[in-house]
């Protein structure tokens, strides 16, 4: 299971994309994570892009974070 640990945020949006930009997973629940599947099927071992947008409740600024995750089975 892959998911970021966040605290003190609102407007949370977590997404996983393949290398061609196809959306494989998304959630607005900070406690939900990606299990390496797409539409119930196991994804192939590869590098995927994650993107998180959120609002920090301390300074009420919007933030966007982007990175990569390697799926290994």
C-alpha positions in Angstrom: 0.0 0.0 0.0 1.4 3.4 -1.0 0.1 6.6 0.6 1.6 9.7 2.1 1.3 10.6 5.8 -0.3 14.0 6.2 -1.6 16.0 9.1 -3.3 19.3 9.4 -4.5 19.5 5.8 -7.8 20.2 3.9 -8.7 19.9 0.2 -6.5 16.8 0.0 -6.3 15.1 -3.5 -3.9 12.2 -4.1 -3.4 10.8 -7.6 -1.3 8.1 -9.3 -0.5 8.2 -13.0 1.3 5.9 -15.4 4.2 7.2 -17.5 1.7 8.3 -20.3 -0.4 10.3 -17.9 -3.3 7.9 -17.5 -4.9 8.3 -14.1 -4.7 4.9 -12.3 -5.9 6.0 -8.8 -7.3 9.0 -7.0 -8.7 9.8 -3.6 -9.6 12.7 -1.4 -9.3 10.5 1.8 -5.9 11.1 3.5 -6.1 7.6 5.0 -6.6 5.8 1.7 -3.7 4.5 -0.4 -2.9 2.8 -3.7 -2.6 -1.0 -3.6 -0.9 -1.3 -7.0 -4.0 -2.2 -8.9 -6.1 -0.5 -11.7 -9.7 -1.5 -12.1 -9.1 -4.6 -10.0 -6.1 -5.9 -12.0 -2.6 -5.9 -10.8 -0.4 -3.2 -12.4 2.8 -4.2 -14.1 6.1 -3.4 -12.3 7.0 0.1 -13.4 7.6 3.6 -12.2 4.4 5.6 -11.6 3.9 9.3 -10.9 2.1 10.5 -7.8 0.7 14.0 -7.3 -0.8 15.5 -4.2 -2.6 18.8 -3.9 -3.7 20.1 -0.5 -4.3 23.1 1.7 -2.2 23.6 4.8 -4.4 24.5 7.8 -1.6 26.4 9.5 -1.0 29.0 6.8 -4.0 28.2 4.5 -1.7 28.1 1.5 -2.3 25.6 -1.4 0.6 23.1 -2.1 1.3 20.7 -4.8 3.8 17.8 -4.5 4.8 15.5 -7.3 7.1 12.4 -7.2 7.7 8.9 -8.4 7.0 5.5 -6.9 8.4 2.2 -8.2 6.0 -0.7 -8.1 7.8 -4.0 -7.3 6.0 -7.3 -6.7 
